[in-house]
Amino acid sequence: MNKAKLKNTVKAISVVMGLSVSILVAGFSTASFAQENGNERKTQRVPTLRGKVYEQLSRAQNAADAGKPKEAFSILDEVKDKASSMNSYELAMMYNFYGFIHYNLEQFDDAIASFEEVVKQQPIPTSFEQATLFSLAQLHMMRGNYDSTIEFIEKWEAIQRQVTPGADIPAKNLVLKAQAMYQKQDYAKASTYINAAVEQQENSAEGFQVDENWYVLQRAVYFELKQPEKVKDVLLKLVKQYEKPAYWIQLAGMYGELGDEKQQLAYMEIAYQMDYIATGSDIFNLSQLYYYHQIPFKAALLMESGMQQGKLTKDERNLTFLAQAWSFAKENEKAVPVMMAAAKLSKDGELDSQLAQTYLNMEKWQLAIESSLTALEKGNLRNEGTVHLVLGMAHFNLGDYTVALNELAEAEKHTSSRGMAKQWLKFVQTEQASTERLQAQLGSSEPSGNTYLP
């Protein structure tokens, strides 16, 4: 059996968390390996994988590849029955196959147990041992065993320090440790590890791009550490390198957190121009930004478009905001039907009160009165005095001085409307007196009824 065929056949693959694919290859020839001895590792000879054992493992591999895991396990069990006559390398490869098949069957706890048996067999090649340790760290991470994740990664690193003293810890190790620390809610340590991994990758001579998920983890850690400026900096990198819609929205949100509303609006506007504002919540948020920055017309148009596209429901909240945007934009004719629709959905009289004020501004006195009465009937008003004030002003403009004075007197009873009500009371009383005097004068100048005949 030649080495090339063996290399393609005898292998164990671990793919966990999307972080790595490790291919472990056995060899027939006697190989050297580093055996731990205190703080040093001395070179020793690795036992060979004998052809007879290889053939059995190869049969198990073929059965597993053919989708026959029971047959594969049966073959491995036959090999295991002869464990007393097998060397450490052969035992490790056997347990590695057990782990590989368990993993493919998503029997992850059994896979962990098998891979742990692999590293117990000594001596085995250093590369084999390290790859298995890393696979164990990944599997424990997937199973939520975060302390075990760190334990196996650090065992990997201990071997690496002895094999290659002074070498940097690989970035993939740092990321895995950062993930475990993040899940343990030790955000300070998670930050140390993920920052080191990102820095190592960004400064690498090969110029490799930092993995997107590393930045995502780094952003999450900074967020938990309440460091919004650093969250923003990571998002700037994500926007530049990956340009996903969500990153633009999140970046705009972070500028909002930092109190830089101009930049927040700028990035949301860019996202809108790139068709990244796709969800109802994003449409509503951008509309609010337009409104806040004194651009109510654009706010109203965007809200209306969102409703027409079915991305925003025509519920009380959305209709109320749309009506407010149209009112702020001095588009009362457009605001009124929207506000009427919102008022019909509302159980309290607040929207009817706002509608009455809009009608008053439009000089539609009778409609202002009707909406005010509906508001009072529904109740639960934030400021009932304002409704009475509107009623007083509307009745005054219709020439109903007595009703107007009664409503203004009611408005005067409420603190928030008292000052305005007093001014209007004086004004209406003055106007009423003037009207009465004028009517009296006109009445005294009328003919007495005695007609002079020539």
Secondary structure by P-SEA (a helix, b strand, c coil): ccaaaaaacccccccccccbbbbbbbbccbbbbbbbcccbbbbbbbbcccaaaaaaaaaaaaaaaaccaaaaaaaaaaaaaacccccaaaaaaaaaaaaaaaaaacaaaaaaaaaaaaaacccccaaaaaaaaaaaaaaaaaacaaaaaaaaaaaaaaaaaaacccccccaaaaaaaaaaaaaacaaaaaaaaaaaaaaaaaaccccccccaaaaaaaaaaaaaaccaaaaaaaaaaaaaccccaaaaaaaaaaaaaacaaaaaaaaaaaaaaacccccaaaaaaaaaaaaaacaaaaaaaaaaaaaaaccccccaaaaaaaaaaaaaacaaaaaaaaaaaaaaacccaaaaaaaaaaaaaacaaaaaaaaaaaaaaacccccaaaaaaaaaaaaaaacaaaaaaaaaaaaaacccaaaaaaaaaaaaaaaaaaaaaaaaaaaaaccccccccc
